[in-house]
Amino acid sequence: MKGLCPNCEKITDLKIFKTKEIFNVRSEPIEVDVECYKCMECEKEFEDPRSKSDPLEKAYREYRNRHNMLHPEEICNLRKHYGLTQRELSGLIGWGGATLSRYENGALQDITHDRFLQLLKKPENLQSLILKNCDFLPDEKKERILAELSAEIGESCTIPEFIEEHFGKYEPEIDSGFNKLNLDKLFEAIKFFATDGVFKTKLNKLLFYADFKHYKDFAVSITGARYIHLPHGPVPDNYEHYFAILIHDEKVIQPREVDYDDFVGEEFYSQKEPDTSVFKTSELEILGYVKNYFKKYTTKAIRDFSHNERGYKETENGETISYKYADDLQI
């Protein structure tokens, strides 16, 4: 075929071919097919600047597929299904005006935001949100949407009940520290560590060390949470859902974006003092010990520290880290 070569700056014979290109999406390498051209005169290769196929968008879609995240059109359809504007839905869930627009237009969403949007696919959860934040909708629209939601709902449940139903239905076993998932303790532990502000990545590590340290010393975990191996270290399984509840439903955790030179970090601040009465004496002592032990650790430092745990070294990405590794804990 004939076409303009940007190197020769003239019309020449071009050969179309496909190649592979790797994009690092949140530290995860994603390989995508890219259509390129080769000039048969100067033999230089180049991408078609007029192409409507964006390789980075392909990489984002693949990343969303791997992590079961919503695609932009699904977010848009979720909103439009009930006739909500971007401004109305943003107001209901407490996001900035531009955030939802960016996600619908292809920006890769924050995982916590994605999990919360997935919760809203359940009509009972959207109903609960509207009832708690009714000022963001005109009365007529609110009544119409609530009527539609009521028609779609069989048995209604709260978001915490949704979490317990889907993620807490397991018997005490080694993977949960021989304890059942206790959302009250898990949520209060999150508030405990976020009292003075803590980055999300560090918070996940503090929860891991609190549960595993208590198991190491007392043969039972504090919260009953399971932990999995992710690239930045151990995290509670389904942690995005737990954070979504505290941020958007309970509104007791305030996230703040902190802009550094090379990345944007998310720091969590508790808006409410933790109810320490839910903890046993030993549990509260361990929480305090872990918080004080890692007080001067940066997010990177505690992440690197956790990477040296035997339980992390001997598991792969996405695998559960059994409490059997607690005996080898570094603290």
C-alpha positions in Angstrom: 0.0 0.0 0.0 1.0 3.6 -0.5 1.2 6.1 2.4 3.1 9.0 3.9 6.2 8.0 5.7 6.9 10.4 8.6 10.7 9.7 8.3 11.0 10.2 4.5 8.2 12.9 4.6 6.9 11.6 1.2 4.5 9.1 -0.2 6.1 5.6 -0.4 5.3 1.9 -0.4 4.4 0.8 3.1 4.2 -2.7 4.6 1.7 -3.3 7.4 2.7 -5.7 10.2 1.8 -6.5 13.8 4.2 -6.4 16.7 4.1 -6.8 20.5 4.4 -3.9 22.9 4.7 -4.1 26.7 3.1 -1.5 29.0 3.7 -1.4 32.7 0.2 -0.8 34.2 0.5 -0.3 38.0 3.8 -2.3 38.0 2.2 -5.1 36.1 3.6 -5.8 32.5 0.8 -6.0 30.0 1.6 -7.2 26.4 -0.6 -6.0 23.6 -0.7 -6.3 19.8 0.2 -3.1 18.0 -0.2 -2.4 14.2 2.8 -0.8 12.6 4.1 0.2 9.2 7.4 -0.2 7.6 8.6 2.2 4.9 10.0 0.1 2.0 12.3 3.0 1.0 14.0 4.1 4.2 13.1 0.8 6.0 12.0 2.7 9.2 9.1 1.5 11.2 6.3 3.6 12.7 2.8 3.5 14.2 -0.1 5.0 12.3 -0.8 8.4 14.0 -4.3 8.3 12.5 -5.2 4.9 14.0 -8.2 4.9 16.3 -6.7 1.9 18.2 -4.8 3.1 21.2 -2.3 0.5 22.5 -2.5 2.0 26.1 -6.3 1.6 26.1 -5.8 -2.1 25.1 -3.4 -2.5 28.0 -5.9 -0.9 30.4 -8.7 -3.2 29.1 -6.5 -6.3 29.6 -5.6 -5.1 33.1 -9.3 -4.7 34.0 -10.0 -8.1 32.6 -7.3 -9.7 34.8 -8.5 -8.0 37.9 -12.3 -8.3 37.2 -12.7 -4.6 37.0 -15.5 -2.6 35.3 -14.8 -1.3 31.8 -15.7 2.4 31.0 -18.8 1.4 29.1 -20.0 -0.7 32.0 -19.6 2.2 34.4 -21.5 4.5 32.1 -24.3 1.9 31.6 -24.5 1.4 35.4 -25.2 5.1 35.8 -27.5 5.5 32.7 -29.6 2.5 33.7 -31.2 4.6 36.4 -31.0 7.9 34.5 -28.4 9.4 36.7 -26.1 12.2 35.5 -22.4 12.0 36.3 -22.8 14.9 38.7 -25.7 13.1 40.6 -23.9 9.8 40.9 -20.6 11.5 41.9 -22.5 13.4 44.6 -24.2 10.2 45.9 -20.9 8.4 46.4 -18.9 11.4 47.5 -16.4 11.7 44.6 -15.0 14.8 43.0 -16.9 15.9 39.9 -14.2 14.9 37.4 -13.4 11.4 38.8 -16.4 9.6 37.3 -16.0 11.4 34.0 -12.4 10.3 33.7 -13.3 6.7 34.4 -16.1 6.7 31.9 -13.7 8.2 29.3 -11.1 5.5 29.7 -8.9 6.4 32.7 -7.9 3.4 34.7 -9.9 3.6 37.9 -8.7 3.1 41.5 -9.3 -0.4 42.6 -11.2 0.7 45.7 -13.4 2.9 43.5 -14.0 0.0 41.2 -15.1 -2.3 44.0 -17.5 0.2 45.3 -19.0 0.7 41.8 -19.4 -3.1 41.6 -21.3 -3.1 44.9 -23.7 -0.6 43.3 -24.6 -3.1 40.7 -26.7 -4.7 43.5 -29.9 -2.6 43.6 -30.3 -2.9 47.4 -26.9 -1.2 47.8 -27.8 1.7 45.5 -31.1 2.0 47.3 -29.3 2.3 50.7 -27.0 4.9 49.2 -29.8 7.1 47.9 -31.7 6.9 51.2 -28.7 8.1 53.1 -27.8 10.8 50.6 -31.2 11.9 49.4 -30.3 15.6 49.0 -28.3 14.9 45.8 -31.4 14.1 43.8 -34.5 16.0 42.9 -37.5 14.6 44.8 -39.3 13.4 41.6 -36.2 11.6 40.3 -35.4 10.1 43.7 -38.9 8.7 44.0 -38.8 7.2 40.5 -35.4 5.5 41.0 -36.4 4.2 44.4 -39.5 2.7 42.9 -37.4 1.0 40.2 -35.0 -0.3 42.7 -37.8 -1.6 45.0 -39.1 -3.6 42.0 -35.7 -5.1 41.3 -35.0 -6.0 44.9 -36.0 -9.4 46.4 -34.6 -9.4 49.9 -32.7 -6.2 50.7 -29.4 -6.3 52.6 -26.9 -3.7 53.8 -23.4 -3.5 52.2 -21.8 -5.0 55.3 -24.3 -7.9 55.1 -23.4 -8.2 51.5 -19.7 -8.5 52.4 -20.4 -11.1 55.1 -22.7 -13.1 52.8 -20.1 -13.3 50.0 -16.8 -13.3 51.7 -17.3 -14.3 55.3 -18.9 -17.6 54.9 -16.1 -19.9 56.0 -15.4 -21.9 59.0 -12.4 -21.1 61.3 -9.3 -22.7 59.7 -5.6 -22.1 59.4 -6.1 -19.7 56.5 -8.2 -17.4 58.7 -6.1 -17.8 61.8 -8.7 -20.2 63.2 -11.2 -17.4 63.5 -14.4 -16.3 61.7 -14.3 -13.0 59.8 -15.3 -10.3 62.3 -16.1 -7.1 60.4 -16.5 -5.1 63.6 -12.9 -5.9 64.7 -11.6 -5.5 61.2 -13.2 -2.0 60.7 -12.1 -0.8 64.2 -8.5 -2.0 63.5 -8.5 0.0 60.3 -9.7 3.1 62.2 -7.1 2.4 64.8 -4.2 2.4 62.3 -5.7 5.4 60.4 -6.1 7.7 63.4 -3.1 9.9 62.4 -3.2 9.2 58.7 -1.7 6.2 56.9 -1.0 5.3 53.3 -3.3 2.5 52.0 -0.4 0.2 51.2 1.1 0.6 54.6 -2.3 0.1 56.2 -2.7 -3.3 54.6 0.7 -4.4 56.0 -0.2 -3.2 59.5 -3.4 -5.3 59.4 -1.4 -8.3 58.2 1.2 -8.0 61.0 -1.4 -7.4 63.7 -3.3 -10.6 62.8 -0.3 -12.7 62.2 1.5 -11.5 65.3 -1.5 -12.2 67.5 -1.7 -15.7 65.9 2.0 -16.2 66.6 1.6 -15.3 70.3 -1.9 -16.6 71.0 -2.8 -19.2 68.3 -5.7 -17.2 66.9 -6.0 -14.1 64.6 -7.7 -10.9 65.7 -10.1 -10.3 62.7 -10.4 -13.7 61.0 -9.3 -12.0 57.7 -7.5 -14.1 55.1 -4.5 -12.5 53.5 -3.2 -12.9 50.0 0.1 -12.3 48.1 0.0 -9.2 45.9 2.9 -7.3 44.3 3.2 -4.7 47.0 3.1 -7.3 49.8 0.4 -9.1 51.9 -3.1 -7.6 51.9 -6.4 -8.7 53.4 -8.4 -10.7 50.8 -11.1 -8.4 49.4 -9.6 -5.4 51.2 -11.0 -3.1 48.5 -14.6 -3.9 49.6 -13.8 -3.2 53.2 -12.2 0.2 52.4 -15.2 1.1 50.2 -17.6 0.5 53.0 -15.7 2.7 55.5 -15.2 5.5 52.9 -18.5 5.6 51.0 -21.1 3.9 53.2 -20.0 4.5 56.8 -18.0 7.6 55.9 -15.6 7.2 58.7 -12.4 7.1 56.6 -11.4 10.1 54.5 -9.0 9.3 51.6 -6.6 12.1 50.5 -4.5 12.0 47.4 -0.9 13.0 48.1 1.0 14.0 44.9 4.7 13.2 44.8 7.2 13.7 42.0 6.8 10.3 40.5 3.5 8.9 41.8 0.2 9.8 43.5 -0.4 8.0 46.8 -3.7 7.6 48.7 -3.6 8.4 52.4 -6.4 7.3 54.8 -7.5 9.4 57.8 -10.0 8.1 60.3 -12.8 10.6 61.0 -13.9 8.7 64.1 -12.0 7.3 67.1 -11.9 3.5 67.1 -14.1 1.6 69.5 -11.4 -0.3 71.3 -14.0 -2.1 73.5 -14.5 -4.7 70.7 -11.0 -6.0 71.3 -9.7 -8.3 74.0 -6.7 -7.1 76.1 -4.2 -9.2 74.1 -5.6 -7.9 70.8 -5.4 -4.3 71.8 -1.8 -4.8 73.0 -0.8 -6.4 69.7 -2.4 -3.6 67.7 -0.5 -1.0 69.8 2.7 -3.0 69.4 2.5 -3.2 65.6 1.6 0.4 65.3 4.5 1.5 67.4 6.9 -1.0 65.8 6.3 0.4 62.3 5.8 4.0 63.4 8.9 5.3 61.6 8.6 3.0 58.6 7.8 4.6 55.3 5.3 2.8 52.9 8.3 1.5 50.8 10.1 0.4 53.9 7.3 -1.7 55.3 6.5 -3.1 51.9 10.1 -4.2 51.4 10.1 -5.6 55.0 7.0 -7.7 54.3 8.6 -9.0 51.1 11.1 -10.8 53.3 8.5 -12.8 55.2 8.7 -16.5 54.6 4.9 -16.6 54.0 5.3 -14.0 51.2 8.4 -15.6 49.7 6.8 -19.1 49.4 3.6 -17.9 47.8 2.7 -16.6 44.3 0.7 -13.6 43.3 -3.0 -14.0 44.3 -2.3 -17.0 46.6 -3.5 -17.1 50.2 -0.8 -16.7 52.8 -1.5 -19.3 55.5 -1.2 -18.4 59.2 1.1 -21.4 59.4 3.9 -19.0 58.4 3.2 -16.8 61.5 5.9 -18.7 63.5 8.5 -17.3 61.2 7.2 -13.7 61.4 10.0 -11.2 61.7 8.4 -9.3 64.6 
